[in-house]
Amino acid sequence: MNPVTRSLLFALVNLLHPRMLWLMIWPMFIAAAIWGTVLLFTGAQLVALLSGWMQQWIQSGTLFMRWDFSDAITIAAKILVFLTFVPLVWLTALLILSVFGMPAMVEHVAQRHFPQLARRQGGSLAGSAWNGVVALAGLVGLGLVSIPFWLVPPLWPLIPVVIMGWLNQRVLRYDALAEHATAEEMGRIFASRRGTLYVLGVVLALLAYIPFVGFVAPVLFGLAFIHLLLGELQARRQAPIEGEAVRL
């Protein structure tokens, strides 16, 4: 079984543990309340704005010929708003969880699967805060760069998944290792396992659109990344050092 699958299975099994239940509920409740309020007051305006942009784009792409796609464009605009709303909810919940819930989740995973793993505390609260700032800056940058592609029908359903896949791994990887790894160990793992972390981030971004799974997504994300990265850290520490004689 590959590490990504193993980490996802571990996360699913541990979701209903009493220590995880409260962490599942309150960050999502707060995030949904925040963005639900925003959508309530601005949703109609956003749909109208997107519809106008899409209509102009279609007309400019067909030499300004008149095409009556208003109903289809309105539906597409509503889908776009929904595809944006869902990631915003669980991103907000994820950021809340990364600040207030990750220490408890790391402790939960470490006690059950990595009790002998030494804690070298290479991370810090300031490092976690800076990692969050970099993640949000990256999100804004990727969002701006991807704007032209949102108007291409085959691509716009995939863009949020691609962006949030990157964001998932960026937000969670630091806090998952901050307690146990040194700064040097974290850097090496992040560099060597960049592809694996991104794949896990994309898988979790897709799972977030499944109704029930989306509700528990932040805790699912956290548990999966913690299990994956602590497992990688333990494997590296147990591996023989290259060039060192092995005692029989």
N, C-alpha and C positions, 0 to 999 in steps of 0.2 A: 504494500500500500504506500503510495507516495505521500510526502509530508503535507501537501495541501489537503488531500482527502482526509488524512488522519486528523489534522487539526480541525477541520470542519466537523467531523464526526464527534470529536471530543467536545467541541463547542455546543453542538446540538444536544448531546447527552447531559451536559451540565447546565443547560438553560433553566431547568426547573428546580435547581438546588435552592433552598431557602435564602442563601446569601445573595443569589443572583436575581431573585424575583423582584425585590424592591428596586434594584438597579435597572431592571427592564422597564419599570412603570414610570417613575417620576421624570427622567430626562425626556422621554418621548412625549409625555403629557405636557411638559413645559414647552417643548419645541413645537408640538402640534398647536398649542394654544397661541403661541406667538405668530406663527405663519398662517394659521387659520384666520386670525384677526386681520392680518395684512391682506389675505386673499378676499376676505369678506368685503373689505372697503375698496380694494383696488382691482379685483378680479375682472369685472366687466370692462374697465378701462384698459387693462392689459390685453384682453382678447380683442377689443376694438383696435388698439394700436397695432398689434401683430397682424390682424386681418388687413389693415390698410397697407402695411409694409409688404405683405405677401401679394396683395392685389397689384401693387405697383411693380413688384419684381416680375410677376407673370406677364403684365402688359409690356414691360420693357424688353422681356425676352421673346416676345412674339410681335415685335415691330409695332407695338402700341395698338394692335387690333383689339377690339372689344370682345371680351369673353365673360360670360356670366357664370363664374364659379363661386359666387358669394357664399352659398350654403357649405360647399366643400371647404372653402377657405376658413370659414368660421369654425367648423369642426376641427380642422387642422390646428387652428390657433388655440382652441381649448385643449387639445392634446399636448401642444407645446407648453402651455401653462402648467398642465398637470405634470408633465415630464420634468419641469423645473421645480415645481412645488415639492414633489416627493424627495428629491435629493436635498433640498434646503431643510426640510424637516429632520431627516435623519443625520444630516451634517451638523445641524445645531445640537441635536441630541448627542451626537458623537463627541463634539467639542465639550459639552457639559460633562459627559461621562469621562473623557480623558483627563479632566481636571479633578473631578470629585469621586470618580469610581474606579479608576485604573489601579490605584494601590490595593484596594480590596480584591480586585480581580486577579492581580498578580499574585497576591498572597494565597488566594484560593487555588490557582493552578500550581504554584510552587509547592504547596504543602502536599498535594496529592500525587504529583508526578516528578517533581524535582527537589525533594527535601534535602538532598546532599549538595545541591548546587550552591557554591559559595557566593555570597552577596558582596560585590566589590564596589557598588554604588558609584558608578561612573557618570550617572546623570544627576540632574538637579532641577529644582523648581524653575529656576531661571532658564535652564536649557529646554525644559518642557514648554515654557511660555514662548521662547524664541522659535521653537519648532512649530508651534501653532501659528505664529505670525507668518513664518515662511510658507506654511501650507496654505493659508488664506491668500497670501500674495500670489502663490502659484495658481490657485484657483481662479483669481481675477485675471491673471495673465493668460491662462489657457482659455478662459471664457472669451476674452477679447480677441485672441487669435482665431478662435473657431467661429466667430460671428458669421463670416461669409458662407460657411458650410451648413449653418442651420437652415438655410433656404433651399438646400438640395434634398429632395424627398428621401432618397435612399440612405442619407447620412444622418439626418437630424434625430432619429430615434437612438442612434448609437453614440452620439456625441456626449450626452450626460454620463453614460456608462464608462466611456473611455476616460473622461475627466475625473469622475468620482473614483474610478479604480486607482488612479494615481493618488488622489487625495486620501483615500482610505489608508493606504500603506504609509503615506507621509505622516499622517496624524498619529497613527497608532504605534509605529515601529519604535519610536524613541521611548515612550512610556513603558512599552512591553519589556525593554531591556535595561531601563535606567537603574533599577534596584540591584541587578545582578551583574551586569557587564561593566567593564571599564570603558572609557571613551574610545580607546584604541580598538577594543573588541567590537564595539558597536559599529565603528567605521568600517572595519573589515567585513563584518557580516552584511551590512547594508550594501556594500559595494559588490560583494560576491553573490549575493542572493537577490539582486535587484529584480531579475526576471520573475523569480518565484513569488516575491512579495507583490509584484504588480499583478500577476495572475490571480493570486488570492484576493487582491483588492477588487479586480474586475468581477470575479465570481460573487463576491459579497455585494457589489453594486447591483448585479443582476437580481440577486436574492431579495434585495430591498424592495423591489417592485411587486413581490408576492405579498398579498394582503396581510396574512398573519405573520409571516416571516419578517415583513417590513417593520412591524411593530416592535419586534424584539431584535431588530438588526444591530443597534449599537452594541448591546451586550454580546451578541453572536460575533460581531466583528472583533471586539476586544479579546474574547476568549480564544478565538482562532489565531489571532496574531501572537498573543502571549504564548500559547502552546507551541506554535511553529518556531518562534524565535528562541524561547528557552531551550527547546529541543536542539536547535542548531548550536546554541552556545554550549550546551552540555557535550554534544558530540565533538566540538572543536577542542574543548578542554581535555577530553578523554583520548583524543587522537595522539599517537606518538609524534614527538617533535622530529622533523626531518633532520637526518644526520646524527641523531642521538642513538646510542646503542641501546637495544632492548634487552633487559635482563630476563633470563629464562629461569 
